[in-house]
Amino acid sequence: MTGTTSLDEARELLRAYPVVDGHNDLPWALREQVRYDLDARDIAAHQKAHLHTDLPRLREGGVGAQFWSVYVRCDLPDPVPATLEQIDCVRQLIARHPADLHRALTAADMEAARDDGRIASLMGAEGGHSIANSLGTLRGLYELGVRYMTLTHNYNVAWADSATDEPKAGGLTEFGREVVREMNRVGMLVDLSHVAATTMRDALDTTTAPVIFSHSSARAVCDHPRNIPDDVLERLPANGGVAMVTFVPKFVLQAAVEWTAAADENMRAHGFHHLDTTPDAMKIHRAFEERNPRPVATVATVADHLDHMREAAGIDHLGIGGDYDGTAFTPDGLGDVSGYPNLVAELLDRRWSKSDLAKLTWQNAVRVLGAAEDVARDLQARRGPSNATLQQLDG
């Protein structure tokens, strides 16, 4: 068990170097639960009965910057307007809570928010389906504040293979490589969470800017296709990118993989999407769990991934992406956004230095966004926007 001294040291460190969290699905939870009625889920007050995230717990957890996911489901018939609604939700949250949230578009904005005692609020689009095969739409999302895009979600897009779908493209198609090049040109981070290992490697072969994994852990520790193979982790130093460990039990604990597959099938059998976290869906989840006790991940489980990822990629290439409000279950000690000090305390107990922890929580993520901005300035001086189409490049 984590000692009080380590926890005190963790909180002190987070006051200076707060957590940049790479992925939080609060906007989707607000859409699903209350259709963006922000009075019904006022995050200025504790929302523990409904959400993993609110402002008091973000403060308690030492969060200094949050990439809010503007995720929409892959099976929506028209994902672009739904993505715009998600972006609007984030903008409403920032406008509603100006003393706590600061709109951030750049690394400098992140530093300014920290200096001002506010939480830098950035956005990431989770899945290339959000651009509907349009580079113009990609640029539009960037102009609205989206600073990373995950190339796929759980299913393939026409130009990239997902980790959890049947391979079709063999990684990235030529249009997929053009998407990566255009993301580099505008300054949008290429996020390789959710993509197949072949897509990871193709993206690393294509990009001229650092990549991120906004919420992925180590495949060598938990053999799930959503996690990062060692050969990819080993390429991050040359690329300059950052792998942000996630807390989702089915991605960090091997015993949870089979249990989750059965739980997901149970959800589908009851007519729910397996990622549904609405109250009715959670009743089905909990009933299943009563009949089939859930393998429980812990803070130590996540720390095991970070220990391995540090060995494979190096301390300059690690970050944190909890996936709160995007998962039904969480590890013990990391039940919501207030739990980050517990992870930092565990790593202190494992003899991680404070300088290493400062890189993990704050410095690496700020550096990688700044590096993407530098690449974009150089590319924009040398070439204009791409208007290539899927049909032109892939036939």
Helices and strands as residue ranges (DSSP letters): H 4-16, E 19-24, H 26-34, H 55-60, E 63-69, H 79-96, E 101-103, H 107-115, E 119-126, G 128-131, H 135-143, E 146-150, H 174-186, E 189-191, H 197-206, E 211-213, H 230-233, H 236-239, E 242-245, H 249-252, H 254-269, H 279-291, H 299-313, G 315-317, E 318-320, H 340-349, H 354-358, I 359-363, H 364-380, H 390-394
